[in-house]
Amino acid sequence: MMGSGDIQDIEVLPWEASYTNARHGPNTPDVVIQAFSCDLPERFLNHLILAPRNPILIHLEYLSAEPWVVDFHGRPSPQNNGLQKYFFFPGFQQNTGGLLLDPIPPIRQDICPKSLSSIWDQSREGAKKISIFSYPGAPIKQWLTQLNQLDIPVDVFMAFGNAELLNLQKQAWSNLKLISLPFIPQDDFDYLLVECDFNVVRGEDSFVRAQLAGRPFIWNIYPQDDGAHLIKLQAFLDLYLKEVTPELQTAVTKAMAWDGINQWWMALPHWNQLARAWRAQLLESQTDGGLAARLLRFVS
């Protein structure tokens, strides 16, 4: 949790200051963002309703590649309390809210970060490198067993606590070497993604960082009880695989579904080409600054 302070002209305050800012007196913000379908606290909402000047409310939604996002992005949502809310959808298409890109990692980094130097030294010369940052429900143990059966040396970098959570510490594989990572800064995580041959990532932010790394990856999308995550995954694949061969489409789709590694591993060279091309396409589509810049333009 961050305390009060200034970071590059951005003032960071504790949540309680949103009701009455003791430093500046009663203060109504110009813009209020509520993210990921979370409602604002009633006390804070009443403060906004009673304010002499109502702010703009932004409902920042989840990232999705689904086609309907384009039609709903930026739409107003009038509230019974008199406040005006707008839906803002992050997305891959040009006419959506865009993506959080900064900082853009270089495609190759020569200097290993200090937080990873001792860890990186544990890797074996000539071994493939894979990073894993997954949710507890992902079939990682079975996946690693299949990976071991490929009979090639692979060093697997596990996010902090993942190996322990999945009870993998005492598991013995003849071809795999599991290496547990410490907590590392975001920029150092970018280094890891770029330097690994393959990445398993989860959520939204790591999902985008994996794409910017220009490497093949599995998106361990957050599971939803109604299966909505499968629709979101397919919507992304429809964009990601739009211009590739049917063979590569099949290979990547199988990988994302955790199907047998032996069914798609040999497609990695072509997947690497796709990953680099997709990275370039993302950067080209977000030259306007992406999510942060589009949000600023929208509220202005």
C-alpha positions as CSV (number, residue, x, y, z in Angstrom):
1,M,0.0,0.0,0.0
2,M,1.4,3.4,-0.9
3,G,1.4,6.3,1.5
4,S,1.0,10.0,0.8
5,G,3.5,11.6,-1.5
6,D,4.3,13.1,-4.9
7,I,5.4,11.0,-7.8
8,Q,6.3,13.0,-11.0
9,D,3.6,15.6,-10.4
10,I,1.1,13.0,-9.3
11,E,-0.1,13.4,-5.7
12,V,-0.8,10.1,-3.9
13,L,-3.2,10.4,-0.9
14,P,-4.8,7.9,1.4
15,W,-8.3,7.0,0.6
16,E,-9.8,8.9,3.5
17,A,-8.6,12.1,1.9
18,S,-11.2,11.6,-0.8
19,Y,-13.9,12.7,1.6
20,T,-12.3,15.8,3.0
21,N,-8.8,16.7,2.1
22,A,-7.4,18.3,5.2
23,R,-4.5,19.8,3.3
24,H,-6.6,21.7,0.8
25,G,-10.0,21.8,2.4
26,P,-13.1,20.2,0.9
27,N,-12.1,18.9,-2.5
28,T,-14.1,17.5,-5.3
29,P,-12.1,15.7,-8.0
30,D,-12.6,16.5,-11.7
31,V,-12.6,12.9,-12.7
32,V,-13.4,9.7,-10.7
33,I,-12.5,6.3,-12.1
34,Q,-14.1,3.1,-10.7
35,A,-12.4,0.1,-12.1
36,F,-13.4,-3.6,-12.8
37,S,-17.1,-3.2,-12.0
38,C,-16.4,-2.2,-8.3
39,D,-18.9,0.3,-6.9
40,L,-17.8,3.4,-5.2
41,P,-18.2,3.6,-1.4
42,E,-21.6,5.2,-0.5
43,R,-20.0,7.9,1.7
44,F,-17.7,9.0,-1.1
45,L,-20.5,8.8,-3.7
46,N,-22.7,11.1,-1.5
47,H,-19.8,13.5,-1.3
48,L,-19.8,13.7,-5.1
49,I,-23.6,14.1,-5.4
50,L,-23.7,17.0,-3.0
51,A,-20.7,18.8,-4.4
52,P,-21.3,22.1,-6.1
53,R,-19.6,20.8,-9.3
54,N,-20.1,17.2,-10.2
55,P,-17.1,15.2,-11.6
56,I,-17.0,13.0,-14.6
57,L,-17.4,9.3,-13.6
58,I,-15.4,6.8,-15.7
59,H,-16.3,3.1,-15.4
60,L,-13.0,1.5,-16.4
61,E,-13.8,-2.0,-17.6
62,Y,-11.8,-5.2,-18.0
63,L,-9.6,-5.6,-21.1
64,S,-11.4,-7.6,-23.8
65,A,-10.9,-8.3,-27.5
66,E,-14.6,-9.0,-27.9
67,P,-16.2,-7.2,-30.9
68,W,-19.0,-5.7,-28.9
69,V,-16.5,-3.7,-26.9
70,V,-16.1,-1.3,-29.8
71,D,-19.8,-0.4,-29.8
72,F,-20.0,0.2,-26.0
73,H,-16.7,2.1,-25.5
74,G,-17.2,5.7,-24.5
75,R,-21.0,5.4,-24.1
76,P,-22.8,7.4,-21.4
77,S,-24.5,5.8,-18.6
78,P,-26.8,8.4,-16.9
79,Q,-27.3,7.7,-13.1
80,N,-30.5,8.3,-11.1
81,N,-28.4,10.4,-8.6
82,G,-27.7,13.0,-11.3
83,L,-24.1,12.0,-11.9
84,Q,-22.9,11.2,-15.4
85,K,-20.9,8.0,-16.0
86,Y,-19.2,6.8,-19.1
87,F,-18.0,3.3,-19.9
88,F,-14.3,3.1,-20.9
89,F,-13.2,-0.2,-22.4
90,P,-9.5,-1.1,-22.8
91,G,-9.0,-3.0,-26.0
92,F,-6.9,-4.0,-28.9
93,Q,-8.9,-2.3,-31.6
94,Q,-8.2,1.3,-32.7
95,N,-11.6,2.6,-31.6
96,T,-11.4,1.3,-28.0
97,G,-9.7,2.5,-24.9
98,G,-6.4,1.0,-25.9
99,L,-3.7,-0.7,-23.8
100,L,-1.3,0.2,-21.0
101,L,2.1,0.0,-22.8
102,D,4.6,2.1,-20.8
103,P,7.3,1.3,-20.4
104,I,7.8,-0.5,-23.7
105,P,10.5,-3.2,-23.1
106,P,13.3,-3.5,-25.7
107,I,13.2,-6.6,-27.8
108,R,16.6,-7.6,-26.4
109,Q,18.3,-6.6,-23.1
110,D,22.0,-7.0,-22.7
111,I,22.3,-6.3,-18.9
112,C,20.7,-8.7,-16.5
113,P,18.9,-6.8,-13.6
114,K,20.4,-7.1,-10.2
115,S,17.3,-8.8,-8.8
116,L,17.7,-11.6,-11.3
117,S,21.5,-11.9,-11.6
118,S,21.9,-14.8,-9.1
119,I,18.8,-16.5,-10.4
120,W,19.9,-16.3,-14.0
121,D,23.2,-17.8,-13.1
122,Q,21.4,-21.0,-12.1
123,S,20.3,-21.6,-15.7
124,R,22.1,-24.2,-17.8
125,E,23.9,-23.4,-21.0
126,G,21.9,-24.5,-24.0
127,A,18.7,-25.1,-22.0
128,K,15.4,-23.6,-23.1
129,K,14.0,-21.0,-20.7
130,I,10.4,-20.8,-19.7
131,S,8.8,-18.5,-17.1
132,I,5.5,-19.4,-15.3
133,F,3.2,-16.9,-13.5
134,S,-0.1,-18.7,-13.2
135,Y,-3.3,-19.0,-11.1
136,P,-3.5,-21.9,-8.7
137,G,-6.0,-23.8,-10.8
138,A,-3.8,-24.0,-13.9
139,P,-2.7,-27.6,-14.8
140,I,1.0,-26.7,-14.3
141,K,2.1,-30.0,-12.9
142,Q,0.6,-32.0,-15.7
143,W,2.0,-29.5,-18.2
144,L,5.5,-29.7,-16.8
145,T,5.3,-33.5,-16.9
146,Q,4.5,-33.3,-20.6
147,L,7.3,-30.8,-21.1
148,N,9.8,-33.2,-19.5
149,Q,8.7,-35.9,-21.9
150,L,10.0,-33.8,-24.9
151,D,13.5,-34.9,-23.7
152,I,15.1,-31.5,-24.1
153,P,16.7,-29.5,-21.3
154,V,14.4,-26.8,-20.0
155,D,15.0,-24.3,-17.2
156,V,11.6,-23.2,-15.7
157,F,11.5,-19.9,-13.8
158,M,8.6,-20.0,-11.3
159,A,7.0,-16.8,-10.0
160,F,7.5,-16.3,-6.2
161,G,5.5,-18.9,-4.3
162,N,4.2,-20.7,-7.3
163,A,6.3,-23.9,-6.9
164,E,5.4,-24.1,-3.2
165,L,1.7,-23.4,-3.9
166,L,1.6,-26.2,-6.5
167,N,3.7,-28.5,-4.3
168,L,6.4,-28.9,-6.9
169,Q,9.5,-28.5,-4.8
170,K,10.2,-32.2,-4.4
171,Q,9.0,-33.2,-7.8
172,A,11.9,-34.8,-9.9
173,W,12.1,-34.4,-13.7
174,S,15.0,-35.7,-15.7
175,N,15.0,-32.8,-18.2
176,L,13.6,-29.9,-16.2
177,K,15.2,-27.6,-13.7
178,L,12.8,-25.5,-11.6
179,I,14.1,-22.2,-10.4
180,S,12.0,-20.1,-7.9
181,L,12.0,-16.4,-8.4
182,P,12.0,-13.7,-5.7
183,F,9.7,-10.8,-5.8
184,I,11.1,-8.6,-8.6
185,P,10.3,-5.1,-10.0
186,Q,8.0,-4.8,-13.0
187,D,10.9,-3.7,-15.3
188,D,12.9,-6.8,-14.3
189,F,9.8,-9.0,-15.0
190,D,9.9,-7.5,-18.5
191,Y,13.5,-8.6,-18.8
192,L,12.5,-12.1,-17.8
193,L,9.7,-12.3,-20.4
194,V,11.9,-11.0,-23.2
195,E,14.8,-13.4,-22.4
196,C,12.7,-16.5,-22.0
197,D,11.8,-18.7,-25.0
198,F,8.3,-19.2,-23.7
199,N,6.1,-17.6,-21.0
200,V,3.0,-18.5,-19.1
201,V,1.2,-15.4,-17.8
202,R,-2.0,-14.6,-16.1
203,G,-4.5,-11.8,-15.6
204,E,-4.4,-8.6,-17.7
205,D,-1.2,-6.7,-17.1
206,S,1.2,-9.7,-17.4
207,F,-0.8,-10.7,-20.5
208,V,-0.1,-7.4,-22.2
209,R,3.6,-7.5,-21.0
210,A,4.0,-10.9,-22.5
211,Q,2.8,-9.6,-25.9
212,L,5.2,-6.7,-25.7
213,A,8.0,-9.1,-25.0
214,G,7.5,-10.6,-28.5
215,R,7.6,-14.2,-27.3
216,P,5.2,-17.1,-27.5
217,F,3.0,-17.4,-24.4
218,I,0.1,-19.1,-22.8
219,W,-2.5,-16.8,-21.3
220,N,-3.8,-18.3,-18.1
221,I,-6.9,-16.2,-18.2
222,Y,-8.8,-15.7,-14.9
223,P,-11.5,-18.5,-14.8
224,Q,-15.2,-17.4,-14.4
225,D,-18.0,-19.8,-13.3
226,D,-20.1,-19.0,-16.3
227,G,-17.3,-19.7,-18.8
228,A,-17.1,-16.1,-19.9
229,H,-13.3,-16.3,-19.8
230,L,-13.4,-18.8,-22.7
231,I,-15.3,-16.3,-24.9
232,K,-12.7,-13.6,-24.0
233,L,-9.8,-16.0,-24.8
234,Q,-11.3,-16.9,-28.2
235,A,-12.0,-13.3,-29.0
236,F,-8.3,-12.5,-28.4
237,L,-7.2,-15.6,-30.5
238,D,-9.4,-14.4,-33.3
239,L,-7.4,-11.2,-33.5
240,Y,-4.0,-12.8,-32.7
241,L,-4.3,-15.6,-35.2
242,K,-6.1,-13.7,-37.9
243,E,-3.4,-13.7,-40.6
244,V,-1.5,-16.9,-39.8
245,T,-1.6,-20.4,-41.4
246,P,-4.3,-22.9,-40.3
247,E,-1.5,-25.1,-38.9
248,L,-0.2,-22.3,-36.7
249,Q,-3.8,-21.4,-35.7
250,T,-4.3,-25.0,-34.5
251,A,-1.0,-25.1,-32.7
252,V,-1.5,-21.9,-30.7
253,T,-5.1,-22.8,-29.9
254,K,-4.0,-26.2,-28.6
255,A,-1.3,-24.5,-26.4
256,M,-3.8,-22.0,-25.0
257,A,-6.1,-24.9,-24.1
258,W,-3.3,-26.7,-22.3
259,D,-3.4,-29.5,-24.8
260,G,-0.5,-31.9,-25.2
261,I,2.8,-30.0,-25.7
262,N,4.0,-32.5,-28.2
263,Q,1.1,-31.4,-30.5
264,W,2.4,-27.8,-30.8
265,W,6.0,-27.5,-29.5
266,M,7.5,-27.9,-33.0
267,A,5.5,-24.9,-34.2
268,L,7.5,-22.6,-31.8
269,P,9.8,-21.1,-34.6
270,H,6.7,-20.0,-36.6
271,W,5.0,-18.8,-33.3
272,N,8.1,-16.7,-32.6
273,Q,7.6,-14.9,-35.9
274,L,4.0,-14.4,-35.1
275,A,4.9,-13.0,-31.7
276,R,7.3,-10.4,-33.1
277,A,4.9,-9.4,-35.8
278,W,2.0,-9.0,-33.3
279,R,4.2,-6.9,-31.1
280,A,5.0,-4.6,-34.0
281,Q,1.3,-4.4,-34.8
282,L,0.4,-3.6,-31.2
283,L,2.9,-0.7,-31.1
284,E,1.7,0.6,-34.4
285,S,-1.9,0.6,-33.3
286,Q,-1.1,2.5,-30.0
287,T,1.1,5.3,-31.3
288,D,-1.4,7.7,-29.8
289,G,-0.2,6.7,-26.3
290,G,-2.6,3.9,-25.6
291,L,-5.0,3.7,-22.6
292,A,-3.6,6.5,-20.5
293,A,-3.5,9.0,-23.4
294,R,-6.9,8.0,-24.7
295,L,-8.4,8.3,-21.3
296,L,-6.9,11.8,-20.9
297,R,-8.3,12.9,-24.3
298,F,-11.7,11.5,-23.5
299,V,-12.2,13.3,-20.2
300,S,-10.8,16.6,-21.7
